[in-house]
């Protein structure tokens, strides 16, 4: 028994240094794999958030544009006006935000750029509404939306909505002073006449 105890001296310093070196290499490899997984998860999560936000916005666009039955127009100032069901609606881009506004037909003149303030969608990098028409009747609307998050990741979506009721497409303003106000005035004239 005494012989066995004398032979059991433990680990030498060199053996301990080698063991700790191997353990640290393995630990660094495990941490690198975990870090890569976390980065991948964060990246996918950001991409899915942009896609989800884009899909929600497109679903709302579809709901609003499908109800457009009387008239529609858009301005160079990134405002789209459309009317249906005794209401006039507007969507406006201001910086990285989209805003929505609505008014009763009788008070549609109040729906100016300053009064379109209900938040609609954030993180907007680009927004474009193209009205496709046959003569003076709008047949469909193409909406293109590009979103950009804080890490500069972007997601673009484009969708064409066919219009059931083919509203009047107001193409040119009467004057060129304040295009948005002129388009709104023209839209109100179409609704009244």
KAKA-V127453 format. One record per residue. RES is the residue in one small letter. PHI is phi in whole degrees, 0 to 359 (* if undefined). D_LAST is the distance of its C-alpha to the last C-alpha in Angstrom with 1 decimal. Layout:
# KAKA-V127453
res=[RES & RES]
phi=[PHI & PHI]
d_last=[D_LAST & D_LAST]
This chain:
# KAKA-V127453
res=[x & x & x & x & x & x & x & x & x & x & x & x & x & x & x & x & x & x & x & x & x & x & x & x & x & x & x & x & x & x & x & x & x & x & x & x & x & x & x & x & x & x & x & x & x & x & x & x & x & x & x & x & x & x & x & x & x & x & x & x & x & x & x & x & x & x & x & x & x & x & x & x & x & x & x & x & x & x & x & x & x & x & x & x & x & x & x & x & x & x & x & x & x & x & x & x & x & x & x & x & x & x & x & x & x & x & x & x & x & x & x & x & x & x & x & x & x & x & x & x & x & x & x & x & x & x & x & x & x & x & x & x & x & x & x & x & x & x & x & x & x & x & x & x & x & x & x & x & x & x & x & x & x & x & x & x & x & x & x & x & x & x & x & x & x & x & x & x & x & x & x & x & x & x & x & x & x & x & x & x & x & x & x & x & x & x & x & x & x & x & x & x & x]
phi=[* & 295 & 295 & 296 & 294 & 290 & 286 & 274 & 264 & 94 & 268 & 278 & 297 & 297 & 297 & 295 & 297 & 296 & 296 & 294 & 296 & 296 & 296 & 291 & 296 & 295 & 296 & 294 & 295 & 295 & 296 & 296 & 294 & 295 & 296 & 298 & 296 & 295 & 297 & 295 & 299 & 298 & 296 & 295 & 297 & 296 & 297 & 294 & 297 & 296 & 297 & 296 & 297 & 294 & 296 & 296 & 297 & 296 & 295 & 292 & 303 & 300 & 300 & 289 & 290 & 293 & 274 & 287 & 236 & 251 & 205 & 210 & 201 & 225 & 245 & 290 & 276 & 61 & 240 & 243 & 255 & 208 & 229 & 182 & 53 & 62 & 227 & 244 & 241 & 213 & 236 & 228 & 261 & 225 & 67 & 261 & 237 & 252 & 238 & 234 & 215 & 213 & 209 & 295 & 306 & 295 & 247 & 297 & 296 & 280 & 275 & 273 & 304 & 289 & 260 & 265 & 232 & 285 & 300 & 242 & 203 & 247 & 62 & 276 & 265 & 209 & 215 & 215 & 243 & 247 & 265 & 260 & 228 & 241 & 63 & 251 & 250 & 283 & 258 & 202 & 228 & 254 & 250 & 241 & 227 & 241 & 251 & 223 & 267 & 294 & 264 & 64 & 281 & 242 & 216 & 245 & 223 & 220 & 214 & 250 & 251 & 279 & 262 & 292 & 267 & 46 & 290 & 294 & 260 & 272 & 262 & 240 & 288 & 293 & 226 & 249 & 293 & 239 & 301 & 297 & 295 & 293 & 297 & 296 & 298 & 297 & 297 & 295 & 298 & 297 & 293 & 282 & 263]
d_last=[113.2 & 114.2 & 113.7 & 110.1 & 109.2 & 110.7 & 108.7 & 105.3 & 104.6 & 100.8 & 98.4 & 99.3 & 97.1 & 96.3 & 95.2 & 92.9 & 91.3 & 90.6 & 89.2 & 86.9 & 85.8 & 84.9 & 83.0 & 81.0 & 80.1 & 78.9 & 77.0 & 75.2 & 74.2 & 72.9 & 70.9 & 69.5 & 68.3 & 66.8 & 65.0 & 63.6 & 62.3 & 60.7 & 59.0 & 57.8 & 56.5 & 54.7 & 53.1 & 51.9 & 50.6 & 48.5 & 47.2 & 46.3 & 44.6 & 42.3 & 41.6 & 40.9 & 38.5 & 36.7 & 36.5 & 35.1 & 32.4 & 31.5 & 31.4 & 29.0 & 26.8 & 26.8 & 25.9 & 22.9 & 21.6 & 22.2 & 19.8 & 17.0 & 14.5 & 11.0 & 11.5 & 14.7 & 16.4 & 19.8 & 21.5 & 25.1 & 25.8 & 26.0 & 22.8 & 20.6 & 17.2 & 15.8 & 13.6 & 14.5 & 15.8 & 13.9 & 15.4 & 15.1 & 18.4 & 20.4 & 23.7 & 25.8 & 29.3 & 31.6 & 35.1 & 36.5 & 34.0 & 30.6 & 28.4 & 25.6 & 23.0 & 20.4 & 18.3 & 16.4 & 12.6 & 13.3 & 15.9 & 14.5 & 15.4 & 19.0 & 19.1 & 20.9 & 23.9 & 26.3 & 24.8 & 24.9 & 28.4 & 29.1 & 31.8 & 30.8 & 33.6 & 36.6 & 39.0 & 36.2 & 37.6 & 34.7 & 31.1 & 28.8 & 25.5 & 25.0 & 21.9 & 22.9 & 20.4 & 20.6 & 18.6 & 15.2 & 15.7 & 17.8 & 20.9 & 23.0 & 23.8 & 27.3 & 28.5 & 31.7 & 33.5 & 37.0 & 38.9 & 42.1 & 44.5 & 47.2 & 49.7 & 47.4 & 47.0 & 43.7 & 41.7 & 38.8 & 36.5 & 33.8 & 31.6 & 28.9 & 26.4 & 24.8 & 21.3 & 21.1 & 17.4 & 16.8 & 13.6 & 11.8 & 14.4 & 13.6 & 16.9 & 17.5 & 16.7 & 16.0 & 19.4 & 22.4 & 23.4 & 22.3 & 20.7 & 19.8 & 18.2 & 16.2 & 15.1 & 14.1 & 12.1 & 10.4 & 9.9 & 8.5 & 5.9 & 5.2 & 5.6 & 3.8 & 0.0]
